[in-house]
């Protein structure tokens, strides 16, 4: 699924994503970012995600895979 980075701190190693198919924001941790690269606000990414049992920093979903999206054609 395609998502967009809302906020990400390279220093803290976490941030938030949004996707049209998901109600609310998705938590992202650096450990699942492909190549452990940093992210930036507004960046498009491809993700897999899962629901959380309890909120993580206000998010009810967590990304399980994050890859930079290829440029739109």
BELFEN-V939080 format. One line per field, one symbol per residue. phi: phi as a letter, one per 30 degrees, with the letter a starting at -180 (. if undefined). A space follows every 50 residues. Layout:
phi->???
//
This chain:
phi->.dbbddaacdddiaabbbbedbdjccdbcedcdeihddcbeiddbcbcbb dcdbdchiccbbdcabbeddedd
//
